[in-house]
Amino acid sequence: MAVLRLFAAAREAAGVGRDVVAGDTVDAVLANATRRYGDTFAVLLGSCRIWVNGDAVEPGQTVGDDDEVAVLPPVSGGQ
């Protein structure tokens, strides 16, 4: 099971900032997280960047028990 880290709006949609989610690929982890957290999370996920252990990854990337999958929503701001 991978450690799932959720930031900003993703954390708000899920109601947690950190969780352990089953899956052997990034896609599987995110699919299981979507089932757990619901529609609001699913909609938000489409605009998020996904990183594993600090590196941007492709959806099919394999993950293991010691991997951290981070969900980073777009950030707005500025002047």
MARKOL-673795 format. One record per atom (N, C-alpha, C, O): residue in one letter; x, y, z; atom name; residue number from 1. Coordinates in pm, 1 decimal, always signed. Example, Ala and Ser with C-alpha at 12.3 -4.5 7.8 and 13.67 -1.06 7.14 Angstrom:
2
+-------+----------+----------+----------+-------+------+
! lumgu !        u !        v !        w ! torpa ! bafi !
+-------+----------+----------+----------+-------+------+
!     a !  +1319.0 !   -569.0 !   +780.0 !     N !    1 !
!     a !  +1230.0 !   -450.0 !   +780.0 !    CA !    1 !
!     a !  +1320.0 !   -330.0 !   +780.0 !     C !    1 !
!     a !  +1423.6 !   -331.9 !   +846.5 !     O !    1 !
!     s !  +1285.0 !   -225.0 !   +708.0 !     N !    2 !
!     s !  +1367.0 !   -106.0 !   +714.0 !    CA !    2 !
!     s !  +1290.0 !     +3.0 !   +787.0 !     C !    2 !
!     s !  +1340.9 !   +113.8 !   +803.9 !     O !    2 !
+-------+----------+----------+----------+-------+------+
REM end
This chain:
79
+-------+----------+----------+----------+-------+------+
! lumgu !        u !        v !        w ! torpa ! bafi !
+-------+----------+----------+----------+-------+------+
!     m !    +83.4 !   -117.7 !     +0.0 !     N !    1 !
!     m !     +0.0 !     +0.0 !     +0.0 !    CA !    1 !
!     m !    +87.9 !   +124.1 !     +0.0 !     C !    1 !
!     m !   +184.6 !   +133.8 !    +75.6 !     O !    1 !
!     a !    +53.4 !   +216.3 !    -84.1 !     N !    2 !
!     a !   +128.7 !   +340.8 !    -93.9 !    CA !    2 !
!     a !    +72.9 !   +443.3 !     +4.1 !     C !    2 !
!     a !    -44.2 !   +437.7 !    +41.5 !     O !    2 !
!     v !   +157.2 !   +535.8 !    +44.7 !     N !    3 !
!     v !   +113.2 !   +648.5 !   +125.9 !    CA !    3 !
!     v !    +63.6 !   +756.3 !    +29.9 !     C !    3 !
!     v !   +135.5 !   +798.2 !    -60.8 !     O !    3 !
!     l !    -58.5 !   +800.0 !    +50.9 !     N !    4 !
!     l !   -117.9 !   +904.1 !    -32.2 !    CA !    4 !
!     l !   -113.7 !  +1034.1 !    +45.9 !     C !    4 !
!     l !   -165.6 !  +1042.0 !   +157.3 !     O !    4 !
!     r !    -51.1 !  +1137.5 !    -13.1 !     N !    5 !
!     r !    -45.1 !  +1271.0 !    +48.2 !    CA !    5 !
!     r !   -131.6 !  +1364.0 !    -34.6 !     C !    5 !
!     r !   -117.8 !  +1370.7 !   -156.7 !     O !    5 !
!     l !   -220.4 !  +1435.5 !    +31.9 !     N !    6 !
!     l !   -315.2 !  +1524.1 !    -35.0 !    CA !    6 !
!     l !   -291.6 !  +1666.8 !    +12.1 !     C !    6 !
!     l !   -275.9 !  +1692.0 !   +131.6 !     O !    6 !
!     f !   -289.2 !  +1759.0 !    -81.8 !     N !    7 !
!     f !   -259.1 !  +1897.2 !    -49.8 !    CA !    7 !
!     f !   -373.1 !  +1989.6 !    -92.1 !     C !    7 !
!     f !   -446.3 !  +1960.7 !   -186.8 !     O !    7 !
!     a !   -386.7 !  +2099.7 !    -21.2 !     N !    8 !
!     a !   -479.5 !  +2208.1 !    -53.2 !    CA !    8 !
!     a !   -622.0 !  +2156.2 !    -77.2 !     C !    8 !
!     a !   -679.1 !  +2090.0 !     +9.5 !     O !    8 !
!     a !   -679.0 !  +2185.9 !   -193.7 !     N !    9 !
!     a !   -818.0 !  +2148.4 !   -223.6 !    CA !    9 !
!     a !   -838.6 !  +1997.2 !   -223.9 !     C !    9 !
!     a !   -948.0 !  +1950.4 !   -192.4 !     O !    9 !
!     a !   -736.5 !  +1920.5 !   -258.7 !     N !   10 !
!     a !   -748.7 !  +1773.9 !   -255.9 !    CA !   10 !
!     a !   -764.6 !  +1725.7 !   -112.0 !     C !   10 !
!     a !   -842.1 !  +1634.1 !    -84.6 !     O !   10 !
!     r !   -691.8 !  +1787.3 !    -21.9 !     N !   11 !
!     r !   -703.6 !  +1753.7 !   +120.4 !    CA !   11 !
!     r !   -843.9 !  +1788.8 !   +170.9 !     C !   11 !
!     r !   -904.6 !  +1712.2 !   +245.7 !     O !   11 !
!     e !   -893.4 !  +1902.7 !   +130.1 !     N !   12 !
!     e !  -1027.9 !  +1944.0 !   +171.7 !    CA !   12 !
!     e !  -1134.7 !  +1849.6 !   +115.9 !     C !   12 !
!     e !  -1228.1 !  +1812.9 !   +187.1 !     O !   12 !
!     a !  -1121.4 !  +1810.8 !     -9.5 !     N !   13 !
!     a !  -1220.0 !  +1722.1 !    -71.9 !    CA !   13 !
!     a !  -1221.5 !  +1584.5 !     -6.4 !     C !   13 !
!     a !  -1327.4 !  +1523.4 !     +8.0 !     O !   13 !
!     a !  -1104.5 !  +1535.9 !    +33.2 !     N !   14 !
!     a !  -1094.4 !  +1402.5 !    +93.2 !    CA !   14 !
!     a !  -1121.1 !  +1403.3 !   +243.2 !     C !   14 !
!     a !  -1163.7 !  +1302.6 !   +299.9 !     O !   14 !
!     g !  -1096.1 !  +1516.0 !   +306.5 !     N !   15 !
!     g !  -1112.3 !  +1523.9 !   +451.3 !    CA !   15 !
!     g !   -992.2 !  +1474.2 !   +529.6 !     C !   15 !
!     g !   -996.2 !  +1466.6 !   +652.4 !     O !   15 !
!     v !   -885.0 !  +1440.3 !   +458.5 !     N !   16 !
!     v !   -759.9 !  +1395.5 !   +522.1 !    CA !   16 !
!     v !   -642.1 !  +1448.0 !   +441.4 !     C !   16 !
!     v !   -655.4 !  +1476.3 !   +322.4 !     O !   16 !
!     g !   -528.6 !  +1460.6 !   +505.4 !     N !   17 !
!     g !   -407.4 !  +1502.7 !   +436.8 !    CA !   17 !
!     g !   -314.9 !  +1387.5 !   +402.8 !     C !   17 !
!     g !   -227.4 !  +1398.8 !   +317.0 !     O !   17 !
!     r !   -336.2 !  +1276.0 !   +472.1 !     N !   18 !
!     r !   -249.5 !  +1159.3 !   +452.5 !    CA !   18 !
!     r !   -333.1 !  +1034.4 !   +474.1 !     C !   18 !
!     r !   -418.1 !  +1029.3 !   +563.0 !     O !   18 !
!     d !   -307.3 !   +933.1 !   +390.6 !     N !   19 !
!     d !   -379.1 !   +807.2 !   +403.1 !    CA !   19 !
!     d !   -293.0 !   +697.4 !   +343.0 !     C !   19 !
!     d !   -196.2 !   +725.9 !   +272.4 !     O !   19 !
!     v !   -326.7 !   +574.8 !   +369.7 !     N !   20 !
!     v !   -261.0 !   +460.0 !   +308.5 !    CA !   20 !
!     v !   -364.4 !   +395.2 !   +218.0 !     C !   20 !
!     v !   -473.4 !   +358.6 !   +262.0 !     O !   20 !
!     v !   -328.0 !   +381.6 !    +88.8 !     N !   21 !
!     v !   -423.9 !   +334.8 !    -11.4 !    CA !   21 !
!     v !   -361.7 !   +220.9 !    -91.4 !     C !   21 !
!     v !   -246.0 !   +229.0 !   -132.5 !     O !   21 !
!     a !   -438.1 !   +116.1 !   -112.9 !     N !   22 !
!     a !   -391.0 !     +0.4 !   -189.0 !    CA !   22 !
!     a !   -380.3 !    +33.7 !   -336.8 !     C !   22 !
!     a !   -454.4 !   +117.3 !   -388.5 !     O !   22 !
!     g !   -287.6 !    -32.3 !   -403.8 !     N !   23 !
!     g !   -270.2 !    -18.5 !   -547.7 !    CA !   23 !
!     g !   -125.9 !    -41.6 !   -585.9 !     C !   23 !
!     g !    -34.6 !     -2.3 !   -513.2 !     O !   23 !
!     d !   -104.9 !   -105.7 !   -700.8 !     N !   24 !
!     d !    +32.1 !   -132.2 !   -744.2 !    CA !   24 !
!     d !    +78.3 !    -37.5 !   -854.2 !     C !   24 !
!     d !   +192.9 !    -44.5 !   -898.6 !     O !   24 !
!     t !    -11.2 !    +51.5 !   -898.1 !     N !   25 !
!     t !    +24.5 !   +158.6 !   -992.3 !    CA !   25 !
!     t !    -38.0 !   +288.7 !   -942.2 !     C !   25 !
!     t !   -126.7 !   +287.1 !   -856.9 !     O !   25 !
!     v !     +8.4 !   +399.2 !   -995.2 !     N !   26 !
!     v !    -49.6 !   +528.4 !   -960.4 !    CA !   26 !
!     v !   -198.8 !   +527.5 !   -992.2 !     C !   26 !
!     v !   -279.6 !   +571.7 !   -910.6 !     O !   26 !
!     d !   -236.1 !   +477.3 !  -1110.7 !     N !   27 !
!     d !   -378.3 !   +470.7 !  -1148.1 !    CA !   27 !
!     d !   -460.7 !   +393.0 !  -1045.7 !     C !   27 !
!     d !   -569.5 !   +436.6 !  -1008.2 !     O !   27 !
!     a !   -410.6 !   +279.7 !  -1000.8 !     N !   28 !
!     a !   -484.6 !   +197.6 !   -905.2 !    CA !   28 !
!     a !   -500.3 !   +268.4 !   -771.2 !     C !   28 !
!     a !   -607.4 !   +264.0 !   -710.7 !     O !   28 !
!     v !   -395.0 !   +332.8 !   -725.1 !     N !   29 !
!     v !   -402.1 !   +407.9 !   -599.0 !    CA !   29 !
!     v !   -506.3 !   +518.7 !   -610.8 !     C !   29 !
!     v !   -588.3 !   +536.6 !   -520.7 !     O !   29 !
!     l !   -503.6 !   +592.9 !   -721.2 !     N !   30 !
!     l !   -597.7 !   +703.3 !   -738.6 !    CA !   30 !
!     l !   -740.7 !   +653.8 !   -756.8 !     C !   30 !
!     l !   -834.5 !   +718.5 !   -710.1 !     O !   30 !
!     a !   -759.2 !   +540.6 !   -823.6 !     N !   31 !
!     a !   -893.1 !   +483.1 !   -838.8 !    CA !   31 !
!     a !   -948.9 !   +441.5 !   -702.8 !     C !   31 !
!     a !  -1065.9 !   +466.1 !   -673.5 !     O !   31 !
!     n !   -866.7 !   +379.5 !   -621.0 !     N !   32 !
!     n !   -910.5 !   +340.1 !   -486.8 !    CA !   32 !
!     n !   -938.2 !   +462.3 !   -400.6 !     C !   32 !
!     n !  -1033.3 !   +463.0 !   -322.5 !     O !   32 !
!     a !   -855.9 !   +565.6 !   -414.0 !     N !   33 !
!     a !   -879.4 !   +689.3 !   -339.0 !    CA !   33 !
!     a !  -1009.6 !   +754.6 !   -383.6 !     C !   33 !
!     a !  -1084.0 !   +806.9 !   -300.5 !     O !   33 !
!     t !  -1037.8 !   +752.5 !   -512.0 !     N !   34 !
!     t !  -1162.3 !   +811.1 !   -563.4 !    CA !   34 !
!     t !  -1283.4 !   +737.4 !   -507.8 !     C !   34 !
!     t !  -1381.9 !   +800.7 !   -469.9 !     O !   34 !
!     r !  -1277.5 !   +606.3 !   -502.5 !     N !   35 !
!     r !  -1387.8 !   +529.8 !   -442.8 !    CA !   35 !
!     r !  -1405.3 !   +565.7 !   -294.3 !     C !   35 !
!     r !  -1517.2 !   +570.7 !   -243.3 !     O !   35 !
!     r !  -1295.2 !   +590.0 !   -227.9 !     N !   36 !
!     r !  -1299.8 !   +620.9 !    -84.7 !    CA !   36 !
!     r !  -1351.4 !   +762.4 !    -58.1 !     C !   36 !
!     r !  -1428.3 !   +784.0 !    +35.6 !     O !   36 !
!     y !  -1309.2 !   +859.1 !   -140.7 !     N !   37 !
!     y !  -1337.0 !  +1000.3 !   -111.2 !    CA !   37 !
!     y !  -1452.8 !  +1059.8 !   -189.4 !     C !   37 !
!     y !  -1501.8 !  +1166.3 !   -152.0 !     O !   37 !
!     g !  -1499.0 !   +995.7 !   -296.8 !     N !   38 !
!     g !  -1620.8 !  +1039.0 !   -363.4 !    CA !   38 !
!     g !  -1604.4 !  +1132.2 !   -482.1 !     C !   38 !
!     g !  -1494.2 !  +1157.6 !   -530.6 !     O !   38 !
!     d !  -1719.6 !  +1182.3 !   -526.8 !     N !   39 !
!     d !  -1729.9 !  +1258.5 !   -651.3 !    CA !   39 !
!     d !  -1652.7 !  +1389.9 !   -650.1 !     C !   39 !
!     d !  -1589.3 !  +1424.5 !   -749.8 !     O !   39 !
!     t !  -1656.7 !  +1463.1 !   -540.3 !     N !   40 !
!     t !  -1586.3 !  +1591.8 !   -534.9 !    CA !   40 !
!     t !  -1437.1 !  +1570.5 !   -555.2 !     C !   40 !
!     t !  -1371.9 !  +1645.4 !   -627.9 !     O !   40 !
!     f !  -1384.5 !  +1469.2 !   -491.1 !     N !   41 !
!     f !  -1243.4 !  +1435.7 !   -507.8 !    CA !   41 !
!     f !  -1214.7 !  +1393.8 !   -651.6 !     C !   41 !
!     f !  -1113.7 !  +1434.5 !   -708.9 !     O !   41 !
!     a !  -1302.2 !  +1313.1 !   -710.0 !     N !   42 !
!     a !  -1283.8 !  +1264.6 !   -847.4 !    CA !   42 !
!     a !  -1277.0 !  +1380.0 !   -946.5 !     C !   42 !
!     a !  -1192.0 !  +1380.8 !  -1035.6 !     O !   42 !
!     v !  -1365.8 !  +1476.8 !   -931.5 !     N !   43 !
!     v !  -1366.9 !  +1592.3 !  -1022.2 !    CA !   43 !
!     v !  -1238.3 !  +1672.4 !  -1008.1 !     C !   43 !
!     v !  -1177.7 !  +1711.3 !  -1107.9 !     O !   43 !
!     l !  -1197.3 !  +1696.7 !   -886.0 !     N !   44 !
!     l !  -1075.2 !  +1773.3 !   -860.2 !    CA !   44 !
!     l !   -951.3 !  +1702.5 !   -913.9 !     C !   44 !
!     l !   -859.7 !  +1766.7 !   -965.3 !     O !   44 !
!     l !   -949.1 !  +1571.9 !   -901.9 !     N !   45 !
!     l !   -832.8 !  +1493.4 !   -942.0 !    CA !   45 !
!     l !   -793.4 !  +1517.1 !  -1087.8 !     C !   45 !
!     l !   -675.3 !  +1510.5 !  -1122.2 !     O !   45 !
!     g !   -892.0 !  +1544.6 !  -1173.3 !     N !   46 !
!     g !   -863.6 !  +1568.5 !  -1314.6 !    CA !   46 !
!     g !   -773.4 !  +1687.1 !  -1342.2 !     C !   46 !
!     g !   -712.2 !  +1694.0 !  -1448.7 !     O !   46 !
!     s !   -763.8 !  +1780.4 !  -1248.9 !     N !   47 !
!     s !   -679.8 !  +1899.0 !  -1270.2 !    CA !   47 !
!     s !   -551.7 !  +1896.4 !  -1186.7 !     C !   47 !
!     s !   -476.3 !  +1993.6 !  -1186.2 !     O !   47 !
!     c !   -527.0 !  +1786.9 !  -1116.8 !     N !   48 !
!     c !   -412.6 !  +1778.2 !  -1026.4 !    CA !   48 !
!     c !   -288.1 !  +1721.5 !  -1094.2 !     C !   48 !
!     c !   -296.0 !  +1648.5 !  -1193.0 !     O !   48 !
!     r !   -174.9 !  +1757.0 !  -1038.5 !     N !   49 !
!     r !    -47.2 !  +1696.1 !  -1075.5 !    CA !   49 !
!     r !    -22.8 !  +1583.0 !   -977.2 !     C !   49 !
!     r !    -55.4 !  +1594.0 !   -859.1 !     O !   49 !
!     i !    +34.9 !  +1474.1 !  -1026.7 !     N !   50 !
!     i !    +63.0 !  +1358.3 !   -941.8 !    CA !   50 !
!     i !   +214.2 !  +1334.7 !   -940.3 !     C !   50 !
!     i !   +279.3 !  +1329.1 !  -1044.6 !     O !   50 !
!     w !   +266.5 !  +1321.3 !   -821.8 !     N !   51 !
!     w !   +408.4 !  +1297.7 !   -802.6 !    CA !   51 !
!     w !   +427.3 !  +1172.5 !   -716.9 !     C !   51 !
!     w !   +346.5 !  +1144.1 !   -628.5 !     O !   51 !
!     v !   +533.4 !  +1099.1 !   -743.6 !     N !   52 !
!     v !   +570.8 !   +985.6 !   -659.5 !    CA !   52 !
!     v !   +711.8 !  +1009.9 !   -609.0 !     C !   52 !
!     v !   +805.9 !  +1026.6 !   -686.6 !     O !   52 !
!     n !   +724.0 !  +1011.4 !   -477.7 !     N !   53 !
!     n !   +854.7 !  +1032.4 !   -413.2 !    CA !   53 !
!     n !   +923.8 !  +1158.4 !   -463.8 !     C !   53 !
!     n !  +1045.8 !  +1161.3 !   -479.8 !     O !   53 !
!     g !   +844.2 !  +1262.9 !   -489.0 !     N !   54 !
!     g !   +900.7 !  +1391.8 !   -528.7 !    CA !   54 !
!     g !   +923.1 !  +1410.8 !   -676.9 !     C !   54 !
!     g !   +976.7 !  +1514.0 !   -717.2 !     O !   54 !
!     d !   +884.4 !  +1315.4 !   -759.6 !     N !   55 !
!     d !   +903.3 !  +1326.2 !   -904.2 !    CA !   55 !
!     d !   +769.7 !  +1313.6 !   -977.3 !     C !   55 !
!     d !   +686.2 !  +1230.6 !   -941.3 !     O !   55 !
!     a !   +750.2 !  +1396.2 !  -1079.8 !     N !   56 !
!     a !   +630.4 !  +1385.1 !  -1162.9 !    CA !   56 !
!     a !   +632.0 !  +1248.7 !  -1232.3 !     C !   56 !
!     a !   +737.5 !  +1200.7 !  -1273.9 !     O !   56 !
!     v !   +514.3 !  +1186.7 !  -1244.4 !     N !   57 !
!     v !   +507.8 !  +1051.4 !  -1300.2 !    CA !   57 !
!     v !   +393.7 !  +1037.1 !  -1399.4 !     C !   57 !
!     v !   +304.8 !  +1121.8 !  -1407.7 !     O !   57 !
!     e !   +398.6 !   +929.4 !  -1473.1 !     N !   58 !
!     e !   +290.7 !   +888.8 !  -1562.9 !    CA !   58 !
!     e !   +192.6 !   +803.7 !  -1483.6 !     C !   58 !
!     e !   +231.1 !   +743.4 !  -1383.4 !     O !   58 !
!     p !    +65.7 !   +797.5 !  -1526.5 !     N !   59 !
!     p !    -36.0 !   +722.9 !  -1452.2 !    CA !   59 !
!     p !     -4.8 !   +574.3 !  -1431.8 !     C !   59 !
!     p !    -43.7 !   +517.6 !  -1329.6 !     O !   59 !
!     g !    +63.3 !   +511.0 !  -1525.2 !     N !   60 !
!     g !    +92.3 !   +368.4 !  -1514.7 !    CA !   60 !
!     g !   +212.7 !   +334.3 !  -1429.6 !     C !   60 !
!     g !   +247.2 !   +217.0 !  -1415.3 !     O !   60 !
!     q !   +277.0 !   +434.5 !  -1373.2 !     N !   61 !
!     q !   +395.5 !   +413.2 !  -1289.3 !    CA !   61 !
!     q !   +363.7 !   +314.8 !  -1176.4 !     C !   61 !
!     q !   +261.4 !   +328.0 !  -1109.3 !     O !   61 !
!     t !   +450.0 !   +217.9 !  -1156.1 !     N !   62 !
!     t !   +428.5 !   +124.4 !  -1045.7 !    CA !   62 !
!     t !   +466.7 !   +190.6 !   -913.5 !     C !   62 !
!     t !   +553.9 !   +277.4 !   -908.1 !     O !   62 !
!     v !   +399.1 !   +147.5 !   -807.7 !     N !   63 !
!     v !   +428.8 !   +197.9 !   -674.0 !    CA !   63 !
!     v !   +433.5 !    +80.6 !   -577.3 !     C !   63 !
!     v !   +370.0 !    -22.7 !   -598.3 !     O !   63 !
!     g !   +509.4 !    +99.2 !   -472.6 !     N !   64 !
!     g !   +521.9 !     -3.5 !   -371.0 !    CA !   64 !
!     g !   +486.3 !    +50.7 !   -233.5 !     C !   64 !
!     g !   +441.3 !   +164.5 !   -219.4 !     O !   64 !
!     d !   +507.0 !    -32.2 !   -133.0 !     N !   65 !
!     d !   +469.0 !     +2.6 !     +3.9 !    CA !   65 !
!     d !   +541.4 !   +124.8 !    +58.6 !     C !   65 !
!     d !   +485.9 !   +196.3 !   +142.0 !     O !   65 !
!     d !   +660.6 !   +149.9 !    +14.9 !     N !   66 !
!     d !   +737.8 !   +261.4 !    +68.9 !    CA !   66 !
!     d !   +724.8 !   +388.7 !    -14.0 !     C !   66 !
!     d !   +790.6 !   +488.5 !    +15.6 !     O !   66 !
!     d !   +640.7 !   +386.6 !   -117.5 !     N !   67 !
!     d !   +627.3 !   +502.3 !   -205.2 !    CA !   67 !
!     d !   +522.0 !   +599.9 !   -154.5 !     C !   67 !
!     d !   +421.3 !   +560.8 !    -95.4 !     O !   67 !
!     e !   +548.4 !   +728.8 !   -179.4 !     N !   68 !
!     e !   +455.1 !   +834.4 !   -144.7 !    CA !   68 !
!     e !   +397.1 !   +893.6 !   -272.8 !     C !   68 !
!     e !   +470.2 !   +946.6 !   -356.4 !     O !   68 !
!     v !   +265.3 !   +884.2 !   -287.3 !     N !   69 !
!     v !   +194.7 !   +940.5 !   -401.8 !    CA !   69 !
!     v !   +133.6 !  +1072.4 !   -355.2 !     C !   69 !
!     v !    +50.6 !  +1074.2 !   -264.3 !     O !   69 !
!     a !   +174.9 !  +1182.5 !   -417.4 !     N !   70 !
!     a !   +127.1 !  +1315.0 !   -378.5 !    CA !   70 !
!     a !    +31.2 !  +1369.2 !   -483.2 !     C !   70 !
!     a !    +58.3 !  +1362.4 !   -603.1 !     O !   70 !
!     v !    -80.8 !  +1423.1 !   -437.2 !     N !   71 !
!     v !   -181.1 !  +1484.6 !   -523.7 !    CA !   71 !
!     v !   -175.0 !  +1634.6 !   -500.7 !     C !   71 !
!     v !   -205.5 !  +1683.4 !   -391.9 !     O !   71 !
!     l !   -134.6 !  +1708.2 !   -606.2 !     N !   72 !
!     l !   -112.6 !  +1851.9 !   -596.9 !    CA !   72 !
!     l !   -208.9 !  +1926.6 !   -688.8 !     C !   72 !
!     l !   -190.0 !  +1927.7 !   -810.5 !     O !   72 !
!     p !   -310.8 !  +1988.4 !   -632.0 !     N !   73 !
!     p !   -404.5 !  +2066.2 !   -712.9 !    CA !   73 !
!     p !   -336.8 !  +2190.6 !   -769.4 !     C !   73 !
!     p !   -233.0 !  +2233.3 !   -718.9 !     O !   73 !
!     p !   -395.8 !  +2249.2 !   -874.6 !     N !   74 !
!     p !   -339.7 !  +2373.1 !   -926.4 !    CA !   74 !
!     p !   -345.6 !  +2481.5 !   -818.4 !     C !   74 !
!     p !   -436.9 !  +2485.1 !   -735.9 !     O !   74 !
!     v !   -247.1 !  +2567.7 !   -821.6 !     N !   75 !
!     v !   -240.4 !  +2674.9 !   -724.0 !    CA !   75 !
!     v !   -273.7 !  +2806.1 !   -794.3 !     C !   75 !
!     v !   -218.9 !  +2837.6 !   -899.9 !     O !   75 !
!     s !   -363.2 !  +2880.6 !   -734.3 !     N !   76 !
!     s !   -391.4 !  +3013.4 !   -788.2 !    CA !   76 !
!     s !   -337.8 !  +3116.0 !   -691.7 !     C !   76 !
!     s !   -311.5 !  +3086.4 !   -575.1 !     O !   76 !
!     g !   -322.4 !  +3233.4 !   -740.0 !     N !   77 !
!     g !   -271.0 !  +3338.9 !   -655.2 !    CA !   77 !
!     g !   -201.6 !  +3443.2 !   -739.4 !     C !   77 !
!     g !   -223.8 !  +3453.5 !   -860.0 !     O !   77 !
!     g !   -120.2 !  +3517.5 !   -676.2 !     N !   78 !
!     g !    -50.4 !  +3625.2 !   -746.1 !    CA !   78 !
!     g !    -94.5 !  +3757.9 !   -691.6 !     C !   78 !
!     g !   -133.2 !  +3770.8 !   -575.5 !     O !   78 !
!     q !    -87.9 !  +3855.7 !   -778.0 !     N !   79 !
!     q !   -116.0 !  +3990.5 !   -730.3 !    CA !   79 !
!     q !   -255.9 !  +4033.0 !   -753.6 !     C !   79 !
!     q !   -293.1 !  +4144.8 !   -718.2 !     O !   79 !
+-------+----------+----------+----------+-------+------+
REM end
